[in-house]
Amino acid sequence: MGRRLWVLLMLAALGLALLLPFPAKLAAQPVATGRPTEIRGVWITANDMGVLRDRERMRQMVAQLAELNFNTIYPVVWNDGFAYYPSRVSEERGLQTFTYRGLQGQDILAELIETAHSHGLLVVPWFEFGFMTPPESLLSRQHPDWLTRKQDGGLTSISAAGTVAWLNPFRPEVQQLITDLVLEIVGQYDADGIQFDDHMSLPREFGYDPFTLALYQQDIQKRTKKQTEKDPKKETSKATPKASAAVAAPPTPQDPAWLKWRADKITDFMGQLKQAVTTRRPGAILSVSPNYYDFAYKLQLQDWLGWVRRGIADEILIQIYRPDLDSFLPHLSRVEVQETLQKIPTGIGIMSGQRNRPAPMALIQSQVLAARELQLGVAFFYLESLWDQSSEPREARLAGLRQLFPTPAPRQRRARAGTAPPLRSLPLPPPLPSLPGA
């Protein structure tokens, strides 16, 4: 079966190489009846705010996406440590000193949702930064104790967004902030869900702050005590101090037990968040756009496959930003991708270009076709590079996109406003016990 799959993919790639840049035969049919409608999405980033903040340009953009038979928009709402919408949660906490609005004074998220829905598109607001924050943000400066550390005491890492710090995902205050922001979105707006990406995670080098290490040691001691109670013969009183001393030594970042413990803690929080979102807005999509699984789990502590298996994630878009087809294809047939596809709507994040690195339409088309051959949806990173910021003419880019999606594929709206209690009284993660160095 695997060999046949590769043969089909390579034949598809070979056929593309023999066709014109924008071949009429390129279009694949929508996914088979019985499966969820395929995802045809696009991310709207901070770079796209010039379009989103201007009412008329925003309306033209949504109309263009609808004409191209897209069905989902993922607009950024949490980036650089502040909210890209009028946020009571962020402003009342002093995390930003301004209200983010459009050029005409409008609530840009509310107007985007209304406009998109009128064209039959879903809107799933995107928490791009997740636990990540600039080290100079008001959030970082006001709550330095909320930031986690590396083993050498360092507070920052280098990412695509530059130098960043990381909120400690194990602290109840951080979990409360993220929960409040998410519930504000799904409770205040007629959005179709919420999305997190590869930053709803933690680089494995982090977690060496006193709070996290004390919590880890406490959990290890509890587990050791339970094991001892089950089988006293395996643990003597003389061995107990040695076990405690071993726990006190900080593990290496890649230590399997330490890695799993941190990943499991993030998963537990995501489970609590999913429950709160569902209570607040039944049917709301919890979408995740992670890296491929080995990278996500081992380097970012993001067990997104576990999220799928536990029913936390309702939709997965795996970021496969590759500059050619050869490096792109192997990721489509991974076992975790195929498992996820059998359970929930699944797609591939495709790079449509960056300002300093445009992606040719022929490459975009070949990657989309390869994904759709396996009944995987797609989402493009990002709006600006779809047709405006490119080395190719705008009309040529639009023509190429029309050939990809010649027929509509409307997604059914699931989210409806719930009857949950007010934001502050929703059940949230219980506070952790007082720990040394907290």
ZAMARGU-4260 file (C-alpha; in steps of 0.2 Angstrom, whole numbers, plus 5000, padded with zeros to 4 digits):
<rodrens>
0) 5000/5000/5000 | 5014/5012/5005 | 5023/5008/4988 | 5008/5011/4978 | 5005/5028/4987
5) 5023/5034/4983 | 5020/5029/4965 | 5004/5039/4963 | 5013/5054/4971 | 5028/5053/4960
10) 5017/5051/4944 | 5007/5066/4949 | 5023/5076/4952 | 5030/5070/4935 | 5013/5075/4926
15) 5015/5092/4934 | 5032/5095/4927 | 5026/5091/4909 | 5012/5104/4910 | 5011/5122/4908
20) 5013/5134/4923 | 4995/5135/4926 | 4987/5119/4919 | 4969/5117/4916 | 4969/5099/4922
25) 4977/5103/4938 | 4961/5104/4948 | 4957/5090/4960 | 4939/5086/4965 | 4933/5089/4983
30) 4936/5075/4995 | 4924/5060/4994 | 4907/5060/5001 | 4906/5055/5019 | 4921/5065/5024
35) 4921/5082/5031 | 4922/5096/5018 | 4941/5099/5014 | 4949/5114/5022 | 4954/5128/5010
40) 4961/5141/5022 | 4972/5156/5023 | 4981/5164/5038 | 4979/5183/5040 | 4995/5189/5049
45) 5001/5205/5057 | 5009/5209/5039 | 4991/5209/5032 | 4984/5222/5044 | 4984/5235/5031
50) 4971/5225/5022 | 4961/5220/5037 | 4961/5237/5046 | 4953/5246/5031 | 4935/5242/5029
55) 4934/5243/5010 | 4950/5233/5007 | 4944/5220/5019 | 4928/5218/5010 | 4936/5216/4994
60) 4948/5203/5001 | 4934/5192/5008 | 4924/5194/4991 | 4940/5188/4982 | 4943/5173/4993
65) 4925/5168/4991 | 4926/5170/4972 | 4942/5158/4973 | 4931/5145/4983 | 4941/5147/4999
70) 4931/5142/5014 | 4941/5147/5030 | 4950/5162/5037 | 4962/5162/5051 | 4965/5180/5057
75) 4978/5184/5070 | 4971/5190/5087 | 4986/5187/5099 | 5003/5192/5094 | 5018/5202/5102
80) 5010/5200/5119 | 4994/5210/5115 | 4977/5208/5107 | 4973/5213/5089 | 4955/5216/5094
85) 4946/5227/5108 | 4951/5216/5122 | 4944/5220/5140 | 4955/5206/5147 | 4971/5213/5140
90) 4968/5231/5143 | 4961/5229/5161 | 4976/5219/5165 | 4987/5233/5159 | 4995/5222/5145
95) 4992/5235/5132 | 4988/5254/5133 | 4978/5255/5118 | 4962/5248/5109 | 4966/5239/5093
100) 4954/5245/5080 | 4952/5248/5061 | 4956/5264/5052 | 4937/5269/5052 | 4936/5265/5071
105) 4928/5248/5068 | 4931/5232/5078 | 4940/5223/5064 | 4937/5206/5070 | 4918/5208/5072
110) 4917/5216/5054 | 4928/5202/5047 | 4917/5189/5054 | 4901/5197/5048 | 4908/5199/5031
115) 4915/5182/5029 | 4899/5174/5035 | 4889/5183/5023 | 4900/5175/5009 | 4899/5158/5017
120) 4917/5158/5024 | 4921/5152/5042 | 4932/5163/5053 | 4943/5154/5066 | 4953/5167/5076
125) 4972/5163/5078 | 4982/5164/5094 | 4998/5165/5084 | 5010/5168/5099 | 5002/5156/5111
130) 5015/5155/5126 | 5028/5165/5116 | 5030/5184/5120 | 5043/5197/5116 | 5055/5200/5131
135) 5051/5219/5130 | 5032/5217/5130 | 5022/5225/5144 | 5017/5207/5148 | 5035/5202/5151
140) 5040/5218/5160 | 5025/5217/5172 | 5026/5198/5176 | 5044/5193/5174 | 5040/5179/5186
145) 5028/5172/5173 | 5043/5168/5161 | 5052/5152/5161 | 5071/5149/5160 | 5084/5138/5151
150) 5096/5128/5162 | 5109/5141/5161 | 5096/5154/5167 | 5093/5162/5150 | 5076/5169/5146
155) 5075/5170/5127 | 5077/5160/5111 | 5077/5164/5093 | 5062/5161/5083 | 5055/5166/5066
160) 5048/5181/5075 | 5065/5186/5082 | 5071/5185/5100 | 5057/5179/5111 | 5053/5174/5129
165) 5041/5161/5135 | 5027/5161/5147 | 5028/5147/5159 | 5013/5135/5153 | 5014/5127/5170
170) 5009/5142/5181 | 4991/5144/5185 | 4992/5163/5181 | 4998/5160/5164 | 4984/5147/5161
175) 4971/5159/5168 | 4977/5173/5156 | 4976/5162/5140 | 4960/5155/5146 | 4952/5172/5148
180) 4958/5178/5131 | 4951/5163/5122 | 4934/5163/5131 | 4933/5182/5127 | 4935/5178/5109
185) 4922/5164/5108 | 4910/5172/5120 | 4911/5190/5113 | 4912/5186/5094 | 4902/5175/5082
190) 4918/5166/5078 | 4918/5148/5072 | 4932/5143/5084 | 4949/5146/5090 | 4966/5141/5083
195) 4983/5138/5091 | 4999/5134/5082 | 5017/5128/5086 | 5019/5142/5099 | 5006/5134/5110
200) 5021/5124/5116 | 5038/5126/5125 | 5055/5123/5117 | 5062/5109/5127 | 5077/5120/5133
205) 5065/5129/5144 | 5057/5124/5161 | 5072/5127/5173 | 5064/5140/5183 | 5062/5136/5202
210) 5043/5135/5201 | 5043/5121/5187 | 5058/5111/5194 | 5049/5111/5211 | 5033/5105/5204
215) 5042/5092/5194 | 5051/5086/5210 | 5035/5086/5219 | 5026/5075/5206 | 5041/5063/5206
220) 5040/5061/5224 | 5021/5058/5224 | 5024/5044/5211 | 5038/5036/5221 | 5027/5036/5236
225) 5012/5028/5227 | 5024/5015/5220 | 5031/5011/5237 | 5014/5009/5245 | 5009/4997/5231
230) 5025/4986/5234 | 5035/4991/5250 | 5048/4978/5246 | 5055/4988/5231 | 5058/5003/5242
235) 5068/5004/5258 | 5070/5018/5270 | 5088/5019/5266 | 5085/5021/5248 | 5072/5035/5249
240) 5085/5049/5253 | 5095/5044/5237 | 5080/5044/5227 | 5075/5061/5233 | 5093/5067/5229
245) 5092/5061/5212 | 5076/5070/5208 | 5084/5086/5215 | 5097/5086/5201 | 5090/5095/5185
250) 5087/5083/5171 | 5094/5087/5154 | 5082/5095/5141 | 5080/5079/5131 | 5078/5067/5146
255) 5063/5057/5141 | 5054/5057/5158 | 5057/5076/5160 | 5051/5079/5142 | 5036/5068/5144
260) 5031/5076/5160 | 5031/5094/5153 | 5022/5088/5137 | 5009/5080/5147 | 5006/5095/5158
265) 5003/5106/5142 | 4991/5092/5136 | 4982/5093/5152 | 4980/5112/5151 | 4974/5110/5133
270) 4961/5098/5139 | 4954/5110/5152 | 4954/5124/5139 | 4944/5113/5127 | 4931/5110/5140
275) 4930/5128/5144 | 4928/5133/5126 | 4915/5120/5123 | 4905/5126/5138 | 4906/5144/5132
280) 4902/5140/5114 | 4896/5123/5109 | 4902/5117/5093 | 4917/5129/5092 | 4932/5122/5083
285) 4948/5120/5092 | 4960/5120/5078 | 4979/5117/5079 | 4993/5121/5066 | 5008/5112/5073
290) 5025/5106/5065 | 5026/5088/5060 | 5025/5077/5075 | 5043/5071/5079 | 5049/5089/5079
295) 5033/5095/5088 | 5035/5083/5102 | 5053/5081/5104 | 5059/5099/5102 | 5043/5109/5107
300) 5034/5097/5120 | 5018/5098/5109 | 5010/5081/5109 | 4997/5086/5096 | 4993/5068/5091
305) 4989/5065/5110 | 4977/5080/5108 | 4969/5072/5093 | 4967/5055/5102 | 4960/5063/5118
310) 4947/5073/5107 | 4955/5090/5112 | 4959/5095/5094 | 4944/5097/5081 | 4955/5101/5066
315) 4974/5099/5062 | 4984/5109/5049 | 5002/5103/5049 | 5014/5116/5044 | 5025/5109/5030
320) 5034/5124/5023 | 5046/5117/5011 | 5054/5125/4996 | 5052/5110/4984 | 5041/5095/4981
325) 5054/5082/4986 | 5056/5088/5003 | 5037/5091/5005 | 5030/5074/4999 | 5037/5062/5013
330) 5027/5072/5026 | 5010/5068/5019 | 5011/5049/5021 | 5017/5049/5039 | 5007/5037/5050
335) 5001/5051/5062 | 4994/5061/5047 | 4984/5047/5041 | 4978/5043/5058 | 4972/5061/5061
340) 4964/5061/5044 | 4953/5047/5049 | 4947/5056/5065 | 4945/5075/5061 | 4947/5087/5047
345) 4966/5087/5043 | 4976/5099/5031 | 4993/5104/5027 | 5000/5122/5029 | 5008/5127/5013
350) 5020/5142/5011 | 5013/5154/4998 | 5028/5165/5000 | 5037/5178/5010 | 5042/5196/5006
355) 5060/5191/5004 | 5057/5173/4998 | 5042/5172/4985 | 5035/5155/4981 | 5031/5152/4963
360) 5013/5147/4959 | 5019/5131/4950 | 5027/5125/4966 | 5011/5130/4976 | 5000/5120/4964
365) 5011/5105/4964 | 5010/5104/4984 | 4992/5107/4984 | 4988/5094/4972 | 4999/5081/4981
370) 4990/5085/4997 | 4973/5084/4989 | 4977/5067/4981 | 4978/5061/4999 | 4961/5070/5003
375) 4971/5082/5014 | 4965/5100/5015 | 4976/5115/5014 | 4979/5132/5021 | 4991/5146/5015
380) 5003/5156/5025 | 4999/5170/5022 | 4986/5182/5014 | 4999/5195/5008 | 5009/5182/4997
385) 4994/5174/4989 | 4992/5187/4975 | 4999/5204/4981 | 5017/5201/4987 | 5024/5190/4973
390) 5037/5190/4959 | 5023/5185/4948 | 5009/5196/4941 | 4993/5197/4952 | 4982/5190/4938
395) 4993/5175/4935 | 4992/5171/4954 | 4974/5173/4954 | 4972/5162/4939 | 4983/5148/4947
400) 4972/5149/4963 | 4956/5147/4952 | 4962/5132/4944 | 4966/5124/4961 | 4948/5126/4968
405) 4936/5127/4953 | 4921/5122/4963 | 4914/5128/4980 | 4917/5118/4995 | 4907/5126/5009
410) 4910/5121/5027 | 4895/5120/5039 | 4895/5131/5054 | 4895/5122/5070 | 4898/5135/5083
415) 4883/5143/5092 | 4883/5154/5107 | 4881/5144/5123 | 4872/5149/5139 | 4887/5147/5150
420) 4890/5159/5165 | 4900/5175/5164 | 4918/5174/5159 | 4926/5175/5176 | 4915/5162/5184
425) 4919/5148/5172 | 4928/5133/5179 | 4947/5135/5176 | 4962/5125/5181 | 4964/5124/5200
430) 4978/5133/5208 | 4994/5123/5211 | 5001/5121/5228 | 5013/5133/5235 | 5030/5128/5231
435) 5048/5133/5235 | 5054/5147/5224 | 5037/5150/5217
</rodrens>
